[in-house]
Structures are given as C-alpha cells and as structure tokens.
Amino acid sequence: MTSDLIPLDRLAPAIVAATGDARWAHPRAELISGGKSNLTFILSSDAGELVLRRPPTGELLPSAHDMAREARVQQGLAGTDVPVARVVLSDAGELIGIGCYVMEKVPGHVIRADLPAGYADRPDQRRTIGLVFADTLAALHAVDPGAVGLGDYGRPAGFMARQVRRWTGQWEASRTHEVEEIDELGRRLAAAVPEQQRATIVHGDFRLDNVVLDAADPGRINAVLDWELSTLGDPLSDVGLLMLFWRTEGEPSLSLIPGVTHLPGFPSRDEMLQRYADVSGADLSDMAFYEAFAHYKFAIIAQGVQVRAAAGAMGGQDFGNLDDEIRQLGQSGLELV
C-alpha cells in the first residue's frame, strides 16, 4: 500500500538533491495513523527522518488538499514568531503523480488522546500549555501577510460569507443522506455573518494535536503543523474552532479529535478567550457566530472523512460511523446561533 502511495524510486533522487545527502537514496516510508484528510508519512534513512504530506487517494473535492499552499505558508512564516517546520522540497505532481511536499521532522510531542507518561503532569504545566497555545494563535494573527510574501495568499474581503458558501458546497458534494440540522445551520449562518474586524493569515484547523510541544518544556511550541486549510481571512474563525476543539471536563470528546484539554489544570474556554483577547486586542463580542460556524465546518469535515474512509481513500484507516456526531454538531451549532 505505501509503495503505491509514494513511489520511492522517483522521490529519493529529489530528496538527495534537495538535502545534498546521498543517504536519502534508499528511504523507507511509513503512514502515520491518525491523519484524517491529507496523508502523512514518515520517511526514514540513515540520514534521519523527514515527513511527507500528500492528498488522499480517490476523487478529491474542488480546491481541497493543495500541497503547494501548505508548503508555501510554512516557507513564508519561517523566521516569524510562529514556529513552523522547514520545507525541504515541494512538488506539483511530477515526483509521485500528485502534489506533495517534504519537511523536516520537528522533535517533540504531538498530543492526541493522552499525555505522554510523566509529561505535563502538574496543573501549572497544563495551564502553561493552554496559554502558550493561545499566544501562538495570536502571534499568527499578528503576522503581516505582505511582509512575508503571502499578500496574495487569499481573498480576505467577504471571507466568512464565502466560507459559509464554500462549506455548504462541500456538504452538498459529500453528503450521503439528509441531515436537517446541518442544512438549517448553514441557512442561519449565511443570514447572520458579522462584520469582519480585520484580515490576517488564518490556520483553519488550529488545535492542540496540530502543534509539536517541546519534550523538555511544555510551555514551548516547536512547530505548528497541518496548514491545509490556511488562507487570508477573518482570524476569529480560528478562535471559533479553538473553542470547539478545547473540550472541557464532562463534555463528550470529538471522535476525530480525542484531546486532553478536559484534564485538570488546563485553562477553561473563557480563560483561553481572555488570553487571546489580551494578547491580540481583538473584540470577541460576536464569538457565538464563529463558534457555530466551527461546528458547521467540523461536521462537514467529519462527513468528508467518513466518505473517503468508506471509499478506501484513507490509507486503510477506518473512523467508524460518524452520523450521530455530525447531527449533534449541527444541533449544538443551532443552539449557539
């Protein structure tokens, strides 16, 4: 399966040329389990490890899975206050038959369903993780896109109205049956888009398992990962997603995002919002809309994952039946608006 997804005989010479290291002439590739959209592989050789990102197999939705954009935004942010992995090479499709890029493997912990044994086991360390996470999002939104070569990375005017239309289109393209809650939420969001305060680089999927935390210092982020959905737009869309992903004690976890923020010591949602507001100076009075949109967007992402997994386009990964969760996300979004 891996050899079909990544033709190493074509990829290896390009890595050797990009790194200047002949030890990459015979790399090995392993799919990282957990990727739910684009496929992520660890490449290894005697020279060490690199990471390759490529789209899933099968028919792709329009404008999705653009590897060149992922690579470009990380190249632009290199040297800013936003930590990113160094891109080794980016290819439009000649190397493996579809767009991909290779980046350095950043050391540290990617936190998913559990904290590593002995890591951030004190409440003050967990609080620090939360605060630096909010600070990093504010740092991203403070970057001047034009100053880092990303002035044309998106069309920020009318961003949220366009986002609602885009994700409604994605829903229509991937739905397998009627879900009235999602349809109604889309209609309500389209009718209630707030005025945009400012335009910045947005990540589009900013959550704890998309950053690499320093293994020795939980209060340090070594890299922000997974820039598939990044663009120029309304930064509060990122904050709305942060609120969805930042689960608290007693809440059900999201099937695709089994996080740890419900554990004792992590800041509450209100504390995270306050920290972001203090650092960024943003007005958060319209957050209910952005949180509702986050529910809408994530429900549609979950639907897309479910469809691709059923079609065998997720490298053999299976995430089960997500229909009930998708419906509940729609209902929760309706309650917010």
PyMOL commands that set and color helices and strands:
alter all, ss='L'
color gray80, all
select helices_A, chain A and resi 2-5+8-19+22-25+67-77+123-142+145-148+159-174+180-190+208-210+236-245+269-280+287-310+323-336
alter helices_A, ss='H'
color red, helices_A
select strands_A, chain A and resi 28-31+39-45+48-54+87-91+100-104+200-202+211-213+221-224+231-233
alter strands_A, ss='S'
color yellow, strands_A
deselect
rebuild
show_as cartoon
